[in-house]
Amino acid sequence: MLADDGSLKIRHGSVADKPLLLALFDEAVAWLVARGQDGQWGERPISSRPEGPAWVERFACGGGLRVAELDGEPVGVLAVGERPGHVPAVDVSELYVNLLLTSRRHAGRQLGARLVEVAIDEARAADRALLRVDCWAGAPTLVAWYQRQGFTPTDTFDVNGWKGQIFEMELT
């Protein structure tokens, strides 16, 4: 167990959590589509896409998956590790948040903020100078949310028309 904040527990994840990842992604896609924000992950559930299971398996098998459980129910995931290839390298040691996803059914419970705290703790424990993350630049509320968590926007990128915003948090 990585953390235990009363009813919220955060544990290491594994390949056994692949169905959970698919379910959380599908829930998020439905929520985004309902809000008119299909630019994040498209309109189709991740589980129905041919590449979907293999895509989530990378998060499940990468060694950096963390699962948040609220009263025993999985409600969010965090995946930390090395920066993805589409993100420019930096000249300091870093930990990268490759995935941060929480159940929309539990919005307002600060689950994402708690998972960011776990990433910060892990980065500091590994003596990393920087924590970075990126998100879809087309969601101003998400961009603002990362800033409220203490991240500073830095670079942007474009992967086949998908525009992303990179954030960093200095940990020294």
C-alpha positions in Angstrom: 0.0 0.0 0.0 1.5 3.4 -1.0 -0.9 5.6 0.9 -3.9 5.2 3.2 -5.9 8.4 3.8 -8.8 6.9 5.6 -11.2 5.7 3.0 -8.8 6.5 0.1 -6.1 3.9 -0.4 -3.5 4.0 -3.2 -1.8 0.8 -4.2 0.6 -0.4 -6.9 -1.2 -1.5 -10.0 -0.4 -4.4 -12.4 -1.6 -6.0 -15.6 -4.5 -7.4 -13.6 -5.8 -3.8 -13.6 -6.2 -3.7 -17.4 -10.0 -4.1 -17.2 -10.1 -1.2 -14.7 -8.1 1.0 -17.0 -10.4 0.2 -19.9 -13.5 1.0 -17.8 -12.1 4.3 -16.5 -11.1 5.3 -20.0 -14.5 4.4 -21.4 -16.2 6.4 -18.6 -14.0 9.4 -19.3 -14.6 9.2 -23.1 -18.4 9.2 -22.6 -18.1 12.1 -20.2 -15.9 14.1 -22.6 -18.2 13.4 -25.6 -21.2 14.5 -23.5 -19.4 17.8 -22.9 -18.4 18.3 -26.6 -14.7 17.5 -25.9 -14.1 14.6 -28.2 -10.8 16.0 -29.2 -9.2 14.4 -26.1 -9.6 10.7 -26.9 -12.3 10.7 -29.7 -15.9 9.5 -29.6 -15.5 5.7 -29.4 -14.9 3.9 -26.2 -11.3 2.8 -25.8 -12.4 -0.8 -25.1 -14.1 -1.0 -28.6 -11.0 0.1 -30.5 -8.7 -2.5 -31.9 -5.7 -0.8 -30.4 -7.4 -0.1 -27.1 -6.4 -3.1 -25.0 -2.8 -2.9 -26.1 -2.7 0.8 -25.4 -3.9 0.4 -21.8 -1.6 -2.6 -21.3 1.4 -0.3 -21.7 0.2 1.6 -18.6 -0.6 -1.6 -16.7 2.7 -3.2 -17.4 5.1 -0.2 -17.2 5.8 -0.6 -13.5 4.6 2.9 -12.6 0.8 2.2 -12.3 -0.9 3.3 -9.1 -4.6 2.7 -8.3 -6.7 4.8 -6.0 -9.5 3.0 -4.2 -12.2 4.7 -2.3 -13.8 2.4 0.3 -12.5 -0.6 -1.7 -13.8 0.7 -5.1 -11.1 1.6 -7.8 -11.7 5.3 -8.6 -8.6 6.5 -10.3 -5.2 5.7 -11.7 -1.8 7.3 -12.0 1.0 6.0 -14.2 4.5 7.5 -13.7 7.8 6.8 -15.5 9.9 8.1 -18.3 8.8 10.9 -20.6 7.0 9.8 -23.8 8.9 10.2 -27.1 6.8 13.1 -28.3 7.9 15.3 -25.4 11.2 17.1 -25.6 13.9 16.0 -23.2 15.1 18.2 -20.3 18.6 18.4 -18.8 17.6 17.5 -15.2 16.3 14.3 -13.7 12.6 14.0 -13.9 9.6 11.7 -13.3 6.8 11.9 -15.9 3.1 11.5 -15.2 2.1 9.4 -18.2 -1.5 9.0 -17.1 -3.8 10.6 -14.5 -7.4 9.5 -14.7 -10.2 9.5 -12.2 -13.8 8.3 -12.2 -16.2 11.1 -13.1 -18.7 9.5 -10.7 -16.5 10.8 -7.8 -15.8 14.3 -9.2 -15.1 16.8 -6.5 -13.5 14.4 -4.1 -9.9 15.6 -4.9 -8.9 12.2 -6.2 -6.7 13.7 -9.0 -5.1 16.1 -6.6 -4.2 13.2 -4.2 -2.7 11.2 -7.1 -0.6 14.3 -8.1 0.6 14.3 -4.4 1.6 10.6 -4.8 3.6 11.5 -8.0 5.3 14.3 -6.2 6.2 12.0 -3.3 7.6 9.4 -5.6 9.6 11.9 -7.6 11.1 13.3 -4.4 11.8 9.8 -3.1 13.7 9.0 -6.3 15.6 12.3 -6.0 14.2 13.7 -9.2 14.4 17.5 -9.7 11.3 17.8 -11.9 7.9 16.3 -12.2 6.3 16.8 -15.7 2.9 15.9 -17.2 1.1 16.8 -20.4 -2.6 17.1 -21.4 -4.8 18.0 -24.3 -4.4 21.7 -24.8 -8.0 22.0 -26.1 -9.4 21.7 -22.6 -8.9 25.0 -20.8 -10.4 23.7 -17.6 -8.0 20.8 -17.5 -5.0 23.2 -18.3 -6.2 25.4 -15.4 -6.6 22.4 -13.1 -2.9 21.4 -13.6 -1.9 25.0 -12.8 -3.9 24.9 -9.6 -2.0 21.7 -8.6 1.2 23.7 -8.8 2.4 22.9 -12.4 3.7 25.6 -14.7 2.9 25.4 -18.4 6.0 25.1 -20.5 6.1 23.7 -24.1 3.4 22.6 -26.4 3.5 19.9 -29.0 1.4 18.5 -31.9 1.1 14.8 -32.7 -0.9 14.3 -35.9 -3.1 17.3 -35.1 -3.5 16.5 -31.4 -2.2 19.6 -29.6 -0.8 19.0 -26.1 0.4 21.2 -23.3 3.4 20.2 -21.2 3.6 21.3 -17.5 6.4 21.0 -15.0 6.9 21.3 -11.3 10.3 21.9 -9.8 10.9 19.8 -6.8 14.1 21.2 -5.4 
